[in-house]
Amino acid sequence: MHYDPRVDLKPAPLKFNPLNALVGPRPIGWITTLDPAGRINLAPFSYFNAFSSDPPIVAFGPNARASGGAKDTLRNVREVPEFTASIVSAPLARAMNETSRELAYGENEMAAAGLTSAASINVRPPRVAEARAALECRVFEIVDLPCGRDGRTSHIVIGEVVGIYIDDALIANGRVDSLALAQVARLGYNDYTNVASLYEMRRPD
Ligand SMILES: Cc1cc2nc3c(=O)[nH]c(=O)nc-3n(C[C@H](O)[C@H](O)[C@H](O)COP(=O)(O)O)c2cc1C
């Protein structure tokens, strides 16, 4: 099939918008932010990736809430323009999913999911202590995306990475051991995959 998503996001026989199944697997940025009162907020974002290595730049995409308002994470980075992106390893998948609950503004999803915080060095929001790696980021820019047909707006929050935490046990021969990190990634629908195998392919000279 071929279709124009400006006309219909999921023409038959599609039952759902397939974009997330096609652009996947996507890594998950487990984003911690603070509100102006210093209260912790944690939520997973699979519209997340790195876009530059020097300076290191990452971005995540908070979509509007189904009710139309801004998610707490977006509200917070507008007020306190820093975040951490903890990396989700396979044993943390269920806890990560728990933190996607839309709790009331100011309620701490990290504590609600039985997780603990570890202080960051270069930004105010802490990281998830149980995560084996995390990026400390300063907001570089927040991009307003055009309205969807339902009138809701999404955003891209771009951050400069100003601190990187890696569990020393993950480092072997000067590299991060990707199999030991066992990252969880998101596909479409409710599908996930874990990094459980890899192969090396060198670029042509
Ligand atoms: C694996 C996973 C990935 C998600 N990715 C996104 C995303 O990229 N953008 C988004 O707006 N919501 C995403 N969500 C939903 C948010 O995590 C959810 O709306 C959360 O309650 C937002 O929290 P907040 O209001 O505290 O910011 C995702 C949920 C899960 C479980």
The ligand as an ORCA input file, in Angstrom:
! r2SCAN-3c Opt
* xyz 0 1
  C       8.032      3.382     26.506
  C       7.251      4.666     26.484
  C       7.625      5.676     25.634
  C       6.917      6.890     25.595
  N       7.327      7.862     24.729
  C       6.673      9.043     24.701
  C       7.117     10.075     23.834
  O       8.110      9.966     23.112
  N       6.407     11.241     23.840
  C       5.332     11.440     24.664
  O       4.753     12.515     24.648
  N       4.910     10.478     25.506
  C       5.570      9.302     25.562
  N       5.155      8.312     26.420
  C       4.062      8.612     27.358
  C       4.571      9.435     28.568
  O       5.580      8.722     29.264
  C       3.400      9.720     29.502
  O       2.467     10.558     28.852
  C       3.811     10.346     30.826
  O       2.728     10.305     31.718
  C       4.271     11.772     30.688
  O       4.621     12.186     31.973
  P       4.642     13.682     32.476
  O       3.261     14.258     32.320
  O       5.060     13.517     33.901
  O       5.647     14.411     31.632
  C       5.802      7.086     26.455
  C       5.408      6.050     27.326
  C       6.110      4.849     27.340
  C       5.689      3.752     28.272
*
